[in-house]
Amino acid sequence: MKTVFTILFLSFFSFFSFSQNQCDSVIKIAELELLKVKKNIISLETEQNISDVKLGTEMVMSKFYDGENLDLNLKGWVIIAKVSFVAEDKGKVTVKVKKELSGVKLKDAFKKGEKDVKVQLKYKALATEEPYLKKNESDTIIVGTLMCDLKQGEWRSFYEGNKIQTIVHYKNDEKNGEYEIFYENGNLKDKGTYREDKAVGVISFYNEDGSIEKEVNYVNGKQDGVEKGYWNDSVVKYEQRYRNGVLCCTSREYYETGELKLEIVYEDG
């Protein structure tokens, strides 16, 4: 039997193979109970919603064995056949057997008079967006959208009392687009842009009173270009330059009056 199950394992994943980098479909599992078998037509019943299944959809059918069948000596879920979807009406499901996939024949798998027979149908369905909501008692903590278990679109997190904490945009679980982070008092803490999970362009940082603290330029996730810090009244406090994440060129510090306080020239700059 070990050889048989190795073949079944490989056959299943070959049948449902698709690129992990391209999220256009997902594997779903429906659990059902057997109603009857008539030649190659199997009638089942389920409480799950399988309205996303289309006529002719190919599925892999498995049966649950509790280990009490002395003839087959099987336990757990065992792949039985490849089937195609025929119809569904108010929880009644009909499938047609296309190919037996194990050494267990249908006539042996589904014996006449057997009761409470558990069956699984595994199939590919188009990926759809699903809302995500995480709560802590009465306070909403995180709200967003998932597709293929990956973050998509706008996600928001909140402090206690549903005060906004962050607004971040995602594409396939990577930060992609504008983001904003807020202090608990509602003032903006920092904002900027991400592309493929890496900071790009100018990211602005603010003090808790709302005044600007500094502006930092990023290229492909690394500091690159001018960084400027400010006194509370927006007068430049310092300015320094980075190249590929490394401090370079000339840095300057200023008094609150705007007069130059210090200048440093880096040898590599």
C-alpha positions as CSV (number, residue, x, y, z in Angstrom):
1,M,0.0,0.0,0.0
2,K,2.9,2.4,0.6
3,T,3.6,2.5,-3.1
4,V,0.0,3.3,-3.9
5,F,-0.2,6.2,-1.5
6,T,3.1,7.7,-2.9
7,I,1.5,7.7,-6.3
8,L,-1.7,9.2,-5.0
9,F,0.2,12.0,-3.3
10,L,2.1,12.9,-6.4
11,S,-0.9,12.6,-8.6
12,F,-2.9,15.0,-6.4
13,F,-0.4,17.8,-6.5
14,S,0.3,17.3,-10.2
15,F,-3.4,17.6,-10.8
16,F,-3.7,20.8,-8.9
17,S,-0.4,22.4,-9.8
18,F,-0.3,26.2,-10.4
19,S,2.3,28.9,-9.9
20,Q,2.7,30.2,-6.3
21,N,3.7,33.6,-7.7
22,Q,0.4,34.0,-9.6
23,C,-2.6,34.1,-7.3
24,D,-5.5,33.5,-9.6
25,S,-6.9,30.3,-8.1
26,V,-7.2,28.5,-4.8
27,I,-7.7,25.0,-3.7
28,K,-10.9,24.5,-1.8
29,I,-12.2,21.5,0.2
30,A,-15.8,20.5,0.6
31,E,-16.9,17.9,3.1
32,L,-19.9,15.8,2.3
33,E,-21.8,12.7,3.2
34,L,-22.6,9.9,0.7
35,L,-26.2,9.4,-0.4
36,K,-25.9,6.8,-3.1
37,V,-23.8,5.4,-5.9
38,K,-25.3,4.4,-9.2
39,K,-22.6,3.1,-11.7
40,N,-20.3,6.1,-12.2
41,I,-22.7,8.7,-10.7
42,I,-22.3,9.6,-7.1
43,S,-24.9,11.6,-5.1
44,L,-23.7,13.5,-2.0
45,E,-25.0,16.0,0.6
46,T,-23.3,19.0,2.2
47,E,-24.0,22.0,4.4
48,Q,-21.2,24.0,2.8
49,N,-21.7,26.6,0.2
50,I,-20.2,25.4,-3.1
51,S,-21.9,27.9,-5.4
52,D,-18.5,28.8,-6.9
53,V,-18.3,25.4,-8.6
54,K,-19.0,25.3,-12.3
55,L,-20.4,22.5,-14.4
56,G,-17.6,20.2,-15.5
57,T,-15.1,21.3,-12.8
58,E,-12.6,18.5,-12.1
59,M,-12.3,17.4,-8.5
60,V,-10.4,14.8,-6.4
61,M,-12.6,12.7,-4.2
62,S,-11.4,11.2,-0.9
63,K,-13.1,8.9,1.5
64,F,-12.5,8.8,5.3
65,Y,-11.6,5.4,6.8
66,D,-11.8,4.9,10.5
67,G,-9.4,1.9,10.5
68,E,-12.2,-0.6,11.3
69,N,-12.4,-2.0,7.8
70,L,-10.5,-5.2,8.2
71,D,-10.5,-6.0,4.5
72,L,-8.6,-2.8,3.4
73,N,-6.8,-1.9,6.6
74,L,-6.9,1.8,5.9
75,K,-7.2,4.8,8.2
76,G,-7.7,8.5,7.5
77,W,-8.5,10.3,4.2
78,V,-7.8,8.1,1.1
79,I,-8.0,9.4,-2.5
80,I,-10.5,7.4,-4.4
81,A,-11.2,9.0,-7.8
82,K,-11.1,12.0,-10.1
83,V,-14.6,13.2,-10.6
84,S,-16.4,16.1,-12.5
85,F,-19.1,18.3,-11.1
86,V,-22.5,17.7,-12.5
87,A,-25.0,19.6,-10.4
88,E,-25.9,21.1,-7.0
89,D,-29.4,21.8,-5.6
90,K,-30.0,22.8,-2.0
91,G,-27.0,21.0,-0.6
92,K,-27.5,17.9,-2.8
93,V,-24.4,17.4,-5.0
94,T,-24.0,15.1,-8.0
95,V,-20.6,14.2,-9.5
96,K,-19.5,11.8,-12.2
97,V,-16.5,9.5,-11.8
98,K,-13.9,10.0,-14.6
99,K,-11.1,7.9,-13.3
100,E,-10.3,5.7,-10.2
101,L,-7.1,6.9,-8.6
102,S,-6.2,4.1,-6.2
103,G,-6.1,0.4,-5.7
104,V,-9.5,0.8,-3.9
105,K,-12.3,0.2,-6.4
106,L,-15.5,2.2,-6.2
107,K,-17.5,-1.0,-5.4
108,D,-15.2,-1.6,-2.5
109,A,-15.0,2.0,-1.3
110,F,-18.7,2.5,-1.3
111,K,-20.4,-0.7,-0.1
112,K,-24.1,-1.1,-0.2
113,G,-25.7,-0.4,3.2
114,E,-22.7,1.5,4.6
115,K,-23.8,4.4,6.7
116,D,-22.4,7.9,7.6
117,V,-19.8,7.7,4.8
118,K,-17.7,10.9,4.9
119,V,-16.3,12.2,1.6
120,Q,-14.1,15.2,0.6
121,L,-14.0,17.0,-2.7
122,K,-10.9,19.1,-3.5
123,Y,-11.1,21.5,-6.4
124,K,-9.6,24.6,-7.9
125,A,-11.7,27.8,-7.7
126,L,-11.1,31.4,-8.9
127,A,-9.5,33.4,-6.1
128,T,-11.8,36.0,-4.6
129,E,-11.3,38.9,-2.2
130,E,-12.3,38.1,1.4
131,P,-12.7,40.8,4.1
132,Y,-10.4,40.5,7.1
133,L,-11.5,41.8,10.5
134,K,-9.7,41.3,13.8
135,K,-11.3,42.6,17.0
136,N,-10.3,43.0,20.6
137,E,-13.5,43.0,22.7
138,S,-15.5,46.0,21.3
139,D,-12.5,47.7,19.6
140,T,-11.6,47.1,16.0
141,I,-7.9,46.4,15.7
142,I,-7.2,45.5,12.0
143,V,-9.4,45.8,8.9
144,G,-8.3,44.7,5.4
145,T,-8.8,42.4,2.4
146,L,-7.2,39.0,1.7
147,M,-6.9,37.1,-1.6
148,C,-5.1,33.7,-1.5
149,D,-4.3,34.6,2.1
150,L,-2.3,37.6,0.9
151,K,-3.0,41.2,1.9
152,Q,-4.5,43.2,-0.9
153,G,-5.5,46.9,-1.1
154,E,-6.0,49.2,1.9
155,W,-5.4,47.9,5.4
156,R,-6.2,49.9,8.5
157,S,-5.2,49.4,12.2
158,F,-6.6,51.2,15.2
159,Y,-5.7,52.2,18.7
160,E,-8.2,51.5,21.5
161,G,-11.4,53.4,21.0
162,N,-11.1,52.9,17.2
163,K,-8.7,55.8,16.8
164,I,-6.8,55.3,13.5
165,Q,-3.2,54.1,13.8
166,T,-2.0,53.1,10.3
167,I,-3.3,53.1,6.7
168,V,-1.2,50.9,4.5
169,H,-1.7,49.7,0.9
170,Y,-0.7,46.2,-0.2
171,K,-0.3,44.1,-3.3
172,N,0.2,40.4,-2.8
173,D,1.3,40.8,0.8
174,E,3.9,43.5,0.0
175,K,3.5,47.2,0.8
176,N,2.7,48.9,-2.4
177,G,1.5,52.5,-2.6
178,E,1.0,55.3,0.0
179,Y,1.0,54.7,3.7
180,E,0.3,56.9,6.8
181,I,1.0,56.3,10.5
182,F,-0.7,58.4,13.2
183,Y,-0.1,59.3,16.8
184,E,-2.8,58.3,19.3
185,N,-3.9,62.0,19.4
186,G,-4.8,61.8,15.7
187,N,-1.8,63.8,14.4
188,L,0.2,62.3,11.5
189,K,3.4,60.6,12.6
190,D,4.9,59.7,9.2
191,K,3.8,59.2,5.6
192,G,5.4,58.0,2.4
193,T,5.3,55.5,-0.4
194,Y,6.3,51.9,-0.9
195,R,6.9,49.9,-4.1
196,E,7.2,46.1,-3.9
197,D,7.7,46.4,-0.1
198,K,10.6,48.9,-0.4
199,A,10.4,52.6,0.6
200,V,10.7,55.0,-2.4
201,G,10.7,58.8,-2.7
202,V,10.4,61.2,0.2
203,I,9.1,59.9,3.6
204,S,8.0,62.7,6.0
205,F,8.2,62.3,9.8
206,Y,6.3,64.5,12.2
207,N,6.4,65.4,15.9
208,E,3.4,64.6,18.1
209,D,2.3,68.2,18.0
210,G,2.0,68.0,14.2
211,S,5.1,69.9,13.3
212,I,7.5,68.4,10.8
213,E,10.5,66.5,12.2
214,K,12.4,65.4,9.1
215,E,12.2,64.4,5.4
216,V,14.2,61.4,4.2
217,N,14.6,60.3,0.6
218,Y,14.7,56.6,-0.4
219,V,15.6,54.7,-3.5
220,N,14.7,51.0,-3.7
221,G,14.5,50.7,0.1
222,K,17.7,52.5,0.9
223,Q,18.4,56.1,1.9
224,D,19.6,58.0,-1.1
225,G,19.7,61.7,-1.6
226,V,19.0,64.5,0.9
227,E,17.7,64.1,4.4
228,K,16.5,67.3,6.1
229,G,15.7,67.8,9.8
230,Y,13.7,70.7,11.1
231,W,13.2,72.9,14.2
232,N,9.6,73.0,15.4
233,D,8.9,76.1,13.4
234,S,10.0,74.4,10.1
235,V,13.4,76.1,10.1
236,V,16.1,73.6,8.8
237,K,18.0,72.1,11.6
238,Y,20.3,69.9,9.6
239,E,20.7,68.5,6.1
240,Q,22.8,65.5,5.0
241,R,23.2,63.4,1.9
242,Y,23.2,59.6,1.5
243,R,24.3,57.5,-1.4
244,N,23.0,53.9,-1.6
245,G,22.4,53.9,2.2
246,V,25.7,55.4,3.2
247,L,26.3,59.0,4.5
248,C,28.3,61.0,2.0
249,C,29.2,64.3,0.6
250,T,28.5,67.3,2.9
251,S,26.5,67.6,6.1
252,R,25.4,70.8,7.6
253,E,23.8,71.8,11.0
254,Y,22.0,75.1,11.6
255,Y,21.0,77.2,14.6
256,E,17.3,78.0,15.1
257,T,18.0,81.3,13.6
258,G,19.0,79.6,10.3
259,E,22.7,80.4,10.6
260,L,25.2,77.7,9.8
261,K,26.5,76.0,12.9
262,L,28.6,73.1,11.5
263,E,29.7,71.7,8.2
264,I,31.3,68.3,7.6
265,V,32.7,67.1,4.3
266,Y,33.1,63.4,3.9
267,E,36.2,62.1,2.0
268,D,34.2,59.9,-0.3
269,G,32.0,62.7,-1.3
